[in-house]
Amino acid sequence: MIADEYVFDEHPKPQEIEDFLESHPQNNLLQHARWSQVKENWSMKQVVVRRGGTIRAYAMILIRPLPLGLSLFYIPRGPIANYQDEPLIRFLFAKLKKLARRSHAVILRFDPNLIDRAYPYAQRNQNHDEHHQAAVVQLLTGLKCRHKGYTLYLREATQPRFQAVMLREQMDWAALNAKTRRSIRHAEKCGVTIHEGETELDPFVEVMKQTEQRKKIHLRNAEYFKRLMTLYGERAVLMTARLDLNQRRNQIEDQISELERKPEELNKVEKEQIINLNREQEFLEKKLSQGLSVVTLCGLLALIQDDQMEVLYAGTNSEFLTYRAPYSVHWKLFEKARKMGIQRCNLGGVEGTLDDGLSIFKGNFPIQIEEMIGEFDLPVMPVLAWMLDRGIALIKTVRRWKAKTC
């Protein structure tokens, strides 16, 4: 064997994989072995390409069994490799296709962790015409991989192509705009408190159920969230925001009394303040009469991998939006991330139009938008791959329809 020949290794050691990933710029949560344990009904295989004994490329493949002994190969946010090294990429995908064929995989689906374009959210309306990864797309399509295109919407791909990211240098109070700082202070003044830990699992699940109902979508159940917390342990961050309704009501009564005791005539702003406080008091009285006392306003669940943090789920009780709790809980998360030395916090996917409610909320923080290269399919059994792709699209359509009509 020539020393500089590429070698495809299907049995790499776990520690050498971790060492490779930790030092690689494409390192991400979804390519670590632990993530495969989250995915029920999927098995996992890790492979590497070596040259001179050193790992040059890596892929964690999730394998979903299909009827008739067939399977689906999926590499989330991978493979991890230098896509500028054409001989390496050609060798890697030739071997992956052979492995897929040997395993009776109908299709190999993957989306490399490559940023095509990145810009501050504030510059979203500027022209961003140049695709920086166009050469990689050309290389992969030349290898018979089908690029799904520069998709805009979350429903069009398995992983979001647009994601909102907070970098470490932006996790600072001074970096926040005036509106966001006011919202955080407002939540604190209203008595919103932030709580963290596994004990918040049940309240978090309730908030996620409310989010499902409001958005007419299907998310995950309590067992799934519990599995994440168990698998990731201290690397799982679960935060919720709460409001004590009795305490807030008493606070409002004190504020109204203080305003009404003023010896001089109230100005226009103070009169409007009393009107708003009375309106809020009526709202709280109604909720208290329904048996509520302490309410979970919102929550989020994030996972940590090396020096990166990924917010996987976030939900809000829409009846209490005026307390602006999501601003407070996200700010507490950024404070924690900064103290832990986290270099980037991925707030999750957004629609590529960047004008929906979720994008606008995240854009209130000094985020940058990262457009990923997108998803590819490498058909192994072309006819069956076409049928599978159409079947998956149909299942997703039916699920969205059921969610909207339930």
N, C-alpha and C positions, 0 to 999 in steps of 0.2 A: 504494500500500500504506500502510495506517495504521501509524504507528510502533509502537503498542503491541499490534499483532496478533501472535498466535503464528505461528511459522514452523517447519515440520518440515524439518530439514536432514539429508540422507542422506550428505553428504560433508564432515563437520567435519574440521578440522585436528587431527592427533594432539596437538600441544602444548597447544592450547586445551582439549582434553579432559583432559589431565593436570592442567592448572591448575585446572579446574573440580573434578575429583575430590579433589585435594589439600586443598582448602579446604572440602569438603563433609562433614558429619557421617556420611553413609552410605557414605563411601569404604571400599572393601574390595578385597581381592586379586582376587576373581573377576570384577570389572568392569573390569579393566585388560586392554589388548590382549595383553600378554605371556601371560596365562593361556590365551588362545585357541590359542596355539602348542603348549600342552601337550596339547590335545585332538585326537588323531588322528581322521581321518575326519569332522571337523567344519570348516566354514568359519565366517567371522566377518563381521559387519557392525556398524558403529557409527553411531548416529543421535543427534541432539539436537533439542531444541525450543528455539527462541530467542524472545526478546521484546525488542524494541528493540536487537537485535544481540547481547544477552547470553544465554548458555546458561542455561536454566531447568530443563531435564531432560535426562537422558542414559540410553542403554541400549546395552550391548554384547550383541548377539544372536549366540548360537551356533546354527549351522544344520546339521542332520543330514539328509543325503539319504535318502529312502525310495524304495521301488520305484515304478514308473510315473511318474517325474518329480515325485513329491511330496516334501515335506520336513517336518521338525519344527523349530520355533523355540523356543529356550530362553534365558531371561535369568537367569543365576544371580545371586542376591543383588542383584536389581535389578528394574525400573529405579530409577535414582537421581533422586529428585524430591521436592518438597514435597507430600506427600500431603494436606496441609490445604488446598491450593489446588485446589478442585474444578474450576474451569474448565480449569486446566492439565492435570489428570489426565484429564479427559474428552477434551480435545484429543489428548493423548499417546496414549491407548489407541485412539482412533478411527483415528489415523494408523498405529499399529502393526498394527492389524487389516487396514487397507488394504494395507500393505506385505506382511503375511503372505499375504493372499489373492493379491496380485500374484505372489508367489514360490511359489505353490502349496503353502503350508504348511497342514498339516491342523489344527495346533493351536499355540497360543502358550502356553508354560509359563513361569512366573516365580515368584520368591519374594522380595519386597522385603526389603531389609536394614533392617527395622524391628523393634525390640525391643518385644515385647508386655508382658513382665514381667521384672523382674530382682531378685534377692535373694541374699544370702550362702548358700552351701551349707548352713551350719549352721542356717539357717532354713527348710530344705526342707519340713519337716513342718508348718509353719504354714500357715494358710489364705491362699491367693493367688487370690482369686475374681475380682477385677476385671481385665478385659481392656482394657488402655489403648489398644489399636489397634482397638477395636470399630467406631469410626466409619469407619475406613479399609476394614475388611472390608465394611461396609454399602455404602460408596461403590463399591467394586470389584464386589461382587455385583450392584449396580444397573446396572453396565456389562456384565453378562452373563458376568463372570468367575466361575468356580466355585471357591470356597474348599474346599480338601481337609480343612478342619477343624483343630482343635487336636490334632494327632496326637501320640502318645506315643513311638512306636518308630522307630528309625533306618530300618527297612525300609519305612516308610510314605511316605517323601518322598525326593526327590533329594538335598537338602541337609538336614543335621540341624536339627530345630526347637529342640532343647535343646543348648546349648553351654556349656562350662566356660571361664571367662575369668579370667586373673590381671591385675589392674590394677597400674600402676606402683607405687603406694603400698604394695602388698602384697608386692612383690618385695624383701623385706627379712628378714634373719635373725630379727629381733625379732618379725616378724609370724607366723612359723611356730609351730605348736604343739609341745609337748614331744615327742610321739611322732615327729613328722616330723624334728625335729632329731636325736633319738636314731638314727633310721634312717639319716640322712645320715652321722652320725659312725660308725655301725657299718660302713657300706660302706667308709669311708675306713680304719678300723682293720683291716679284713680285707684291705686292699691293692687294693681296686677303684680303677682309674684311668680317667679320662675322656679320650677322644681325639676330635679334631675335624678335619674336612676331607674332601676328595674321596677321599683314600686309604682312608677308612672305608667306601666304597660296598659292596665285596664282603662284609665282615663284616655290614654292616647288612642286606644282601639275605638272607643266611643266617638272621639272626634273624627277619626278616619271614616267611620260609618256615616256620620253626618255629611262628610265631604263627598262620599259616594252618592248619597241621596241627592245632594245639591247639584252635582255635576253630571248625574246620570251615567256613572261609570262603575266598573267593577275593579276594586283594588284587592288587597290581601286580607286574610282573616287573622284572628288572634294567634292561632297556632304558628302561622308563618312568622309573625313579628317576634314571638317568643323564641322561635328557632334561631332567628338572627341574633337576638340578645344572648342566647346560650352559646352559639358558635363563636361569636366575636368577643364576648366577655367585656373586659375593660376597653376594648377597641370599638365598642358600640356606645353611642351617645344618644340617650333618650331624654328629651326635654319637653316639659309642658308649661303652659301659663294658666294660672288660676285667678279667680276673683271671688272674694268672700262677699256675697250680696248684702248681708246684714251690715257688715263693716262699711261697705261703700254707701249704703243707705244712710247710716249714721253720719258719715262724713259729709254727705250732701246736706243733711239737716243742719249740721253745724255751719256749713258754708252759706246756706240761705239765711239762717239766723244772723250771722255776722254781717251780711249785706243789708238786711232789713233794719239792723240796729244802728246803721250809719246815721249820724245826725244831719248830714247834708243830703240834699236831694240826689238820688241815683242818676248817673249819666246813662246815655243810650246803651253803652257796652254792658254796664252792670245790670240794666233792666233785661237785656237779652240773655245775660248769664243766668239770671233768676228763672227766666222762661225755660231755658235749656235744662237747668237743674231740676225744675219741677217736672219736666217731661221725662227726664231720666229716672226720677224718683217714682213716677207712675209705672214706668217700665219695670223697675226693680220690684215694686210692690206686687205687680202681676206675676212675676216669676217666683217670688217668695210664696205667693198664695198657691202656686202649683206644686209646692213642696221642695223647690230648689233652695239651696243655701250656699254651697260652694260649687262654682261652675268651672269646668275646664274650657278655656277659650280657644286654645290651639295647641299644637304639638308638632314635633319633628323627630325623625330618627335618622342618625348619620352613622357611618362606619369609617374607621380610620385604617389606612394601609400605609405603612412607612410614614412619610411626611405629607401625606395627602388625606383629605377628608371628603367623603361623598355623602350628601344629603339624599337619601333614597326616598323618603316619604315625609310629607308635611300636610297637615290638615287643619281646618279652622271651623269653629262654630260661628256660622254666618249671622246669627241673631245678636252677636256681641261684637260686631266689627268696629263699633265706635270707640272701643277701648284700645284699639290699635296694638293688640297683644302680639301679632306676628312680628312686628318691628322689634319688640322687646326680646322675644325669644331668639330671633335670629342674631340680634346684637350680642346676647349672652353666649351664643354658640361661637361667634367670631372672637369674642374675648377669650373663651376657653381655647380655641384653636391657636390663637396667637401665643398664649402662655405655653402651649404644648410644643411650639416650634413648627406647627403645620405651615407648609409653604403655599398650599393652594386648597381652597374649599370649593368643591363643585356643588352648586346649588341645584343641579339637576337640569333636565331638558326643558326647553321652551319651544313654542311654535316658531317657525322660521319667519313668520310675518313680523314678529317682535312687537305686536300691538295688542295682544290679548291681555286679559287681566293679570295672569300669572307673570308674564314678561314685564308688565308695567310695575308690578309690586317689586319684583327682584331688581328692576332697574332703578328703584329708589336707593339702592345701595351702589357703591362704586364698583360695579361688576364689569367684567369684559365678556363679550360674546365670542365663543369659539365655535366655528363651523367645522365639523369633522369631514373627512374625505367621503364618508358614506359607506353604504353596505354593498357587498358583492355576493354573487352566487356563482359557484363553480359546479355546473351540472356533471354528475358522474354517470347517471342513467338519464339522458336528456328527456325522453318522453315522460318517464315517471316523475322527473324533477318538475316538468311543466305542470303535470297534474297535481303534484304536491303543493306547488306555489299557488295555484288557483284554489286548491282546497283550503289552505291556510288563510288566504284572503277572504274566502267565503265565511269561514268560522269567525274571523275577526268582525266581519260585517254583521253577522247574526248576533254576536255578543254585544256589539254597540247598540243594535236595534233593541235587544232585550233590556239593556240597561236604561235606554231612553223611555221604554214603555212600561217599566215596572214601577 
